[in-house]
């Protein structure tokens, strides 16, 4: 009789095991549906999911800024992709590639023109001359004892003066120059260390830019799928509420981001034109600074005005050379006040409409929290995030007290899923 207990018998057992698995799969089809969870089980699962979400956010806190920036880029480029698909009848991947190439080369061209204009503005400001003027003024103000009196307060400047007299070499007493080798190597090492730091920073910036762009492209590719999945998972009976909420949040973000971008471009252009008209050196640079910082509500225009006022105080006006610098600085302060008030009361309401409608105190608190959490990017996104949270909370409150959550909005017609 043949022995079937050895190792060679294992392949013969495979069909039997496969048959068992197939029997179990067929039996699973006849099992009844699982019972619904109790209210306590649902609360427990929700609490556990919330805790896990908080832990997950903490673990990925270092990449949240990259993800947020990628989402912002994808949101801003989405209209170009939609234009290529709906109007030009291009395949979606072709429209996506064309949109990103258009933005990339447009950014390069605009960045080149911007860099050239900024360099010209810096040359007009003559930073070396400004530093020399400050040095001469400082030396003139220091008395023979090495003290500087500012607003009645005496400041000892001897340590500063001693550091200015220190150099990498010393005279040999006969008009020559003896190089201190040890100090020279210290300066050389510091220079190489600074070069490595700059190189590492540039490498990190380029890598982050590539990763951010790839994430943004994937978000654009999956945008329709994510939207469809979101709508499909709206609980039955709440289809209209879900679509209304999606529409409202989309209007908030689109109105704020595009409106703030247009608002900043208009404000920066006005600053440049007016400062150029009064003869401020580096007027284009001041306008570019206003474009960037004006994206941050409230604090941005104030920070953008500081370089312009300092440039007026140090350089004066090229059109009114006889005007004292401090009077010209006061004129520049007035220009910033007028332009900022004009954009806040005339330009911003026209280009942003009623997308956000938040009280100033809430905006200030949101900006501080956003800057604490995400720096400048957090400050930029704080306002639409707060507005979105407000809309969700208003909906929850009105449903809680049995009121219509959309009293002032036109209803959206939703077809039944059945």
C-alpha positions as CSV (number, residue, x, y, z in Angstrom):
1,X,0.0,0.0,0.0
2,X,1.4,3.4,-1.0
3,X,2.3,5.8,1.8
4,X,0.5,9.2,1.4
5,X,1.7,10.8,4.5
6,X,5.0,12.0,3.2
7,X,6.0,15.4,1.7
8,X,4.9,14.4,-1.8
9,X,1.3,14.2,-0.6
10,X,1.0,18.0,-0.1
11,X,0.2,18.9,-3.7
12,X,-2.6,16.4,-3.7
13,X,-4.1,18.4,-0.8
14,X,-4.2,21.7,-2.7
15,X,-7.5,21.0,-4.6
16,X,-9.2,20.0,-1.4
17,X,-8.1,23.2,0.4
18,X,-9.2,25.3,-2.7
19,X,-12.6,23.6,-2.6
20,X,-13.0,24.4,1.1
21,X,-12.2,28.1,0.4
22,X,-14.7,28.2,-2.5
23,X,-17.4,26.5,-0.3
24,X,-16.8,29.2,2.4
25,X,-17.1,32.0,-0.2
26,X,-20.4,30.6,-1.5
27,X,-21.6,30.2,2.0
28,X,-20.7,33.9,2.8
29,X,-23.1,35.0,0.0
30,X,-26.0,33.4,1.9
31,X,-25.2,35.0,5.2
32,X,-27.5,37.8,6.4
33,X,-26.4,41.4,6.6
34,X,-24.5,42.5,9.7
35,X,-26.7,44.1,12.4
36,X,-26.6,47.9,12.6
37,X,-24.4,49.4,15.3
38,X,-25.9,50.7,18.5
39,X,-25.7,54.4,19.3
40,X,-23.0,53.8,21.9
41,X,-20.9,51.8,19.4
42,X,-21.3,54.7,16.9
43,X,-20.2,57.3,19.4
44,X,-17.2,55.1,20.4
45,X,-16.1,54.7,16.8
46,X,-16.5,58.4,16.1
47,X,-14.4,59.3,19.2
48,X,-11.7,56.8,18.2
49,X,-11.7,58.1,14.7
50,X,-11.3,61.7,16.0
51,X,-8.4,60.7,18.3
52,X,-6.7,58.9,15.5
53,X,-7.2,61.9,13.2
54,X,-5.6,64.2,15.7
55,X,-2.7,61.9,16.2
56,X,-2.3,61.6,12.4
57,X,-2.3,65.3,11.9
58,X,0.3,65.7,14.6
59,X,2.5,63.0,12.9
60,X,2.3,64.7,9.5
61,X,2.4,68.2,10.7
62,X,5.7,68.9,8.8
63,X,4.1,68.1,5.5
64,X,0.8,69.8,6.0
65,X,2.2,73.1,4.5
66,X,3.3,71.2,1.4
67,X,-0.1,69.6,1.0
68,X,-2.0,72.9,1.6
69,X,0.2,74.7,-1.0
70,X,-0.4,71.8,-3.5
71,X,-4.1,72.0,-2.9
72,X,-4.0,75.8,-3.4
73,X,-2.1,75.5,-6.6
74,X,-4.5,72.8,-7.9
75,X,-7.5,75.0,-6.9
76,X,-6.1,78.0,-8.8
77,X,-5.2,76.0,-11.9
78,X,-8.5,74.1,-12.0
79,X,-10.3,76.7,-14.1
80,X,-7.7,76.5,-16.9
81,X,-8.1,72.7,-17.0
82,X,-11.9,73.0,-17.1
83,X,-11.6,75.6,-19.9
84,X,-9.5,73.2,-22.0
85,X,-11.9,70.3,-21.4
86,X,-15.2,72.1,-21.9
87,X,-14.4,74.9,-24.4
88,X,-11.5,73.5,-26.4
89,X,-12.7,69.8,-26.2
90,X,-9.3,68.5,-25.2
91,X,-8.7,65.2,-23.4
92,X,-8.4,65.8,-19.7
93,X,-4.7,64.8,-19.5
94,X,-3.9,67.1,-22.5
95,X,-5.7,70.0,-20.9
96,X,-4.0,69.3,-17.5
97,X,-0.5,69.2,-19.1
98,X,-1.2,72.3,-21.2
99,X,-2.4,74.2,-18.2
100,X,0.6,73.4,-16.1
101,X,3.0,74.1,-19.0
102,X,1.3,77.5,-19.6
103,X,1.5,78.4,-15.9
104,X,5.2,77.2,-15.7
105,X,6.5,79.1,-18.7
106,X,4.3,82.1,-17.8
107,X,5.8,82.1,-14.3
108,X,9.3,81.9,-15.7
109,X,8.7,84.8,-18.1
110,X,7.0,86.9,-15.4
111,X,9.6,86.0,-12.9
112,X,12.4,87.0,-15.2
113,X,10.8,90.4,-15.9
114,X,10.1,90.8,-12.2
115,X,13.7,89.9,-11.2
116,X,15.1,92.4,-13.7
117,X,12.8,95.2,-12.5
118,X,13.6,94.4,-8.9
119,X,17.4,94.5,-9.6
120,X,16.9,97.9,-11.3
121,X,15.0,99.1,-8.3
122,X,17.7,98.0,-6.0
123,X,20.3,99.8,-8.1
124,X,18.2,102.9,-7.9
125,X,18.1,102.6,-4.1
126,X,21.9,102.2,-4.0
127,X,22.1,100.1,-0.9
128,X,25.8,100.5,-0.6
129,X,25.4,104.3,-0.6
130,X,22.6,104.1,1.9
131,X,24.7,102.0,4.3
132,X,27.6,104.5,3.9
133,X,25.3,107.4,4.6
134,X,24.0,105.7,7.7
135,X,27.6,105.0,8.8
136,X,28.6,108.6,8.3
137,X,25.5,109.9,10.1
138,X,26.2,107.5,13.0
139,X,29.8,108.7,13.3
140,X,28.7,112.3,13.2
141,X,26.3,111.7,16.0
142,X,28.8,109.9,18.3
143,X,30.6,112.3,20.6
144,X,34.3,112.1,21.6
145,X,33.5,109.7,24.4
146,X,31.8,107.2,22.1
147,X,28.3,108.0,23.2
148,X,25.2,108.4,21.1
149,X,22.3,110.4,22.4
150,X,18.9,109.3,21.0
151,X,15.7,111.1,22.3
152,X,17.6,112.0,25.5
153,X,18.9,108.4,26.0
154,X,22.6,107.9,26.0
155,X,23.9,104.8,24.3
156,X,27.5,103.6,24.6
157,X,28.8,102.9,21.1
158,X,32.4,102.0,22.0
159,X,31.9,98.3,21.4
160,X,30.3,98.9,18.0
161,X,33.1,101.3,17.0
162,X,35.7,98.8,18.1
163,X,34.1,96.0,16.0
164,X,34.1,98.3,12.9
165,X,37.8,99.0,13.3
166,X,38.5,95.2,13.3
167,X,39.7,93.9,9.9
168,X,41.1,90.7,8.4
169,X,44.6,92.2,8.2
170,X,46.8,94.7,9.9
171,X,49.2,97.3,8.6
172,X,52.9,96.6,8.6
173,X,53.8,100.2,9.5
174,X,55.3,100.9,6.1
175,X,52.1,101.3,4.0
176,X,51.9,97.5,3.3
177,X,49.3,95.0,4.4
178,X,50.0,91.9,6.4
179,X,47.3,89.2,6.2
180,X,46.4,87.4,9.4
181,X,46.3,83.8,8.2
182,X,44.3,82.4,11.1
183,X,41.6,85.1,10.8
184,X,41.6,84.7,7.0
185,X,40.9,81.0,7.4
186,X,38.1,81.7,9.8
187,X,36.5,84.0,7.3
188,X,37.0,81.5,4.5
189,X,35.5,78.7,6.6
190,X,32.5,80.9,7.4
191,X,32.1,81.7,3.7
192,X,32.2,78.1,2.7
193,X,29.7,77.2,5.5
194,X,27.4,79.9,4.2
195,X,27.7,78.7,0.7
196,X,26.8,75.1,1.8
197,X,23.8,76.5,3.7
198,X,22.6,78.5,0.6
199,X,23.1,75.5,-1.6
200,X,21.2,73.2,0.7
201,X,18.4,75.7,1.0
202,X,18.1,76.0,-2.8
203,X,18.1,72.2,-3.2
204,X,15.3,71.9,-0.6
205,X,13.3,74.6,-2.3
206,X,13.6,73.0,-5.7
207,X,12.7,69.6,-4.3
208,X,9.7,70.9,-2.4
209,X,8.6,72.8,-5.6
210,X,8.7,69.6,-7.7
211,X,6.9,67.5,-5.0
212,X,4.3,70.2,-4.5
213,X,3.7,70.5,-8.3
214,X,3.3,66.7,-8.6
215,X,0.8,66.6,-5.7
216,X,-1.1,69.4,-7.3
217,X,-1.3,67.6,-10.6
218,X,-2.5,64.4,-9.0
219,X,-5.2,66.4,-7.2
220,X,-6.3,68.0,-10.5
221,X,-6.4,64.5,-12.1
222,X,-8.5,63.1,-9.3
223,X,-10.7,66.2,-8.7
224,X,-13.7,64.9,-10.6
225,X,-13.4,61.5,-9.0
226,X,-13.2,63.0,-5.5
227,X,-16.1,65.3,-6.1
228,X,-18.2,62.4,-7.4
229,X,-17.3,60.2,-4.4
230,X,-18.1,63.1,-2.0
231,X,-21.6,63.6,-3.6
232,X,-22.2,59.8,-3.8
233,X,-21.5,59.5,0.0
234,X,-24.0,62.2,1.1
235,X,-26.6,60.5,3.3
236,X,-30.0,59.9,1.7
237,X,-32.3,62.8,2.2
238,X,-29.4,65.3,2.6
239,X,-28.5,65.6,-1.0
240,X,-29.6,69.2,-1.3
241,X,-27.9,70.2,1.9
242,X,-24.7,68.5,0.8
243,X,-24.7,70.2,-2.6
244,X,-25.6,73.5,-1.2
245,X,-22.7,73.3,1.4
246,X,-20.2,72.3,-1.3
247,X,-21.3,75.2,-3.5
248,X,-21.1,77.6,-0.6
249,X,-17.6,76.6,0.5
250,X,-16.4,76.6,-3.1
251,X,-17.8,80.1,-3.6
252,X,-15.9,81.2,-0.4
253,X,-12.6,79.9,-1.5
254,X,-12.9,81.0,-5.1
255,X,-14.1,84.4,-4.2
256,X,-11.5,85.0,-1.6
257,X,-8.4,83.6,-3.4
258,X,-9.1,85.0,-6.8
259,X,-10.4,88.3,-5.3
260,X,-7.4,88.7,-3.0
261,X,-5.0,88.0,-5.9
262,X,-6.7,90.6,-8.1
263,X,-6.9,93.0,-5.2
264,X,-3.2,92.6,-4.5
265,X,-2.2,93.2,-8.1
266,X,-4.3,96.4,-8.3
267,X,-3.0,97.7,-5.0
268,X,0.6,96.9,-5.9
269,X,0.2,98.7,-9.2
270,X,-1.3,101.8,-7.6
271,X,1.6,101.9,-5.0
272,X,4.1,101.6,-7.8
273,X,2.6,104.3,-10.0
274,X,2.1,106.8,-7.2
275,X,5.5,106.3,-5.7
276,X,7.1,106.5,-9.1
277,X,5.2,109.8,-9.7
278,X,6.6,111.4,-6.5
279,X,10.1,110.2,-7.3
280,X,10.8,107.4,-4.7
281,X,13.8,105.3,-5.8
282,X,12.9,101.6,-6.1
283,X,9.2,102.3,-6.6
284,X,8.7,99.1,-8.6
285,X,10.2,97.0,-5.7
286,X,7.8,98.7,-3.3
287,X,4.9,97.8,-5.5
288,X,6.1,94.2,-5.8
289,X,6.4,94.0,-2.0
290,X,2.8,95.3,-1.7
291,X,1.5,92.7,-4.2
292,X,3.0,89.9,-2.1
293,X,2.2,91.1,1.4
294,X,-1.2,92.5,0.6
295,X,-2.4,88.8,0.2
296,X,-2.3,88.8,4.0
297,X,-5.3,90.8,5.3
298,X,-4.8,93.7,7.7
299,X,-1.2,93.2,8.7
300,X,0.1,92.7,5.1
301,X,-0.3,96.3,3.9
302,X,1.2,97.7,7.1
303,X,4.3,95.5,6.7
304,X,4.6,96.4,3.0
305,X,4.6,100.1,3.8
306,X,7.7,99.9,6.1
307,X,10.3,99.5,3.3
308,X,8.8,102.4,1.3
309,X,8.8,104.8,4.3
310,X,12.4,103.8,5.1
311,X,13.5,104.3,1.5
312,X,11.9,107.8,1.5
313,X,13.6,108.7,4.8
314,X,17.0,107.6,3.6
315,X,17.0,108.5,-0.1
316,X,14.6,111.3,-0.4
317,X,12.8,112.2,-3.7
318,X,14.4,112.3,-7.1
319,X,11.7,114.7,-8.3
320,X,11.9,117.1,-5.4
321,X,15.6,117.1,-4.3
322,X,15.1,120.2,-2.3
323,X,12.5,118.6,-0.1
324,X,13.8,117.3,3.3
325,X,13.8,113.5,3.6
326,X,11.6,113.4,6.7
327,X,8.9,115.6,4.9
328,X,9.1,113.2,1.9
329,X,8.7,110.2,4.3
330,X,5.5,111.8,5.7
331,X,4.2,112.2,2.1
332,X,5.0,108.5,1.4
333,X,3.1,107.5,4.7
334,X,0.1,109.5,3.5
335,X,0.3,107.8,0.0
336,X,0.3,104.3,1.7
337,X,-2.7,105.3,3.9
338,X,-4.7,106.6,1.0
339,X,-4.0,103.6,-1.3
340,X,-4.6,101.1,1.5
341,X,-7.9,102.7,2.4
342,X,-8.9,102.9,-1.2
343,X,-8.3,99.1,-1.7
344,X,-10.1,98.3,1.5
345,X,-13.2,100.3,0.8
346,X,-13.4,100.5,-3.0
347,X,-11.3,97.8,-4.7
348,X,-11.8,94.9,-2.3
349,X,-15.6,95.0,-2.1
350,X,-15.8,95.2,-6.0
351,X,-13.4,92.2,-6.7
352,X,-14.2,90.0,-3.7
353,X,-17.9,90.7,-3.3
354,X,-19.6,89.0,-0.3
355,X,-17.5,85.8,-0.4
356,X,-16.2,86.0,3.2
357,X,-18.1,88.6,5.3
358,X,-16.2,88.2,8.6
359,X,-15.9,90.7,11.4
360,X,-12.5,92.4,11.7
361,X,-11.9,91.0,15.2
362,X,-12.4,87.5,14.0
363,X,-10.1,88.1,11.0
364,X,-7.3,89.4,13.3
365,X,-7.6,86.4,15.7
366,X,-7.7,84.0,12.7
367,X,-4.6,85.6,11.2
368,X,-2.6,85.2,14.5
369,X,-3.7,81.6,14.8
370,X,-3.0,80.9,11.2
371,X,0.5,82.4,11.4
372,X,1.2,80.4,14.6
373,X,0.2,77.2,12.9
374,X,1.4,77.6,9.3
375,X,3.4,80.8,9.0
376,X,2.7,83.1,6.0
377,X,0.8,80.3,4.3
378,X,-1.4,79.8,7.4
379,X,-2.1,83.6,7.5
380,X,-3.1,83.5,3.8
381,X,-5.5,80.6,4.3
382,X,-6.8,81.6,7.7
383,X,-9.7,83.7,6.4
384,X,-11.3,81.2,4.0
385,X,-10.8,78.4,6.5
386,X,-12.7,80.4,9.2
387,X,-15.4,81.4,6.7
388,X,-15.9,77.7,5.8
389,X,-16.1,76.6,9.4
390,X,-18.6,79.4,10.0
391,X,-20.8,78.2,7.2
392,X,-20.7,74.6,8.6
393,X,-21.4,75.8,12.1
394,X,-24.4,77.9,10.9
395,X,-25.8,74.9,9.1
396,X,-25.4,72.7,12.2
397,X,-27.0,75.3,14.5
398,X,-30.0,75.9,12.2
399,X,-30.6,72.2,11.8
400,X,-30.4,71.9,15.6
401,X,-33.1,74.4,16.2
402,X,-35.2,73.1,13.3
403,X,-34.7,76.1,11.0
404,X,-34.1,76.3,7.3
405,X,-30.3,76.2,6.8
406,X,-30.5,78.0,3.5
407,X,-33.1,80.8,4.0
408,X,-31.4,83.2,1.6
409,X,-30.2,80.8,-1.1
410,X,-31.8,79.5,-4.2
411,X,-32.5,75.8,-3.8
412,X,-30.6,73.2,-5.9
413,X,-32.8,70.8,-7.8
414,X,-31.6,67.2,-6.9
415,X,-32.8,64.2,-8.8
416,X,-33.7,61.1,-6.7
417,X,-31.1,58.3,-6.6
418,X,-33.7,55.6,-7.0
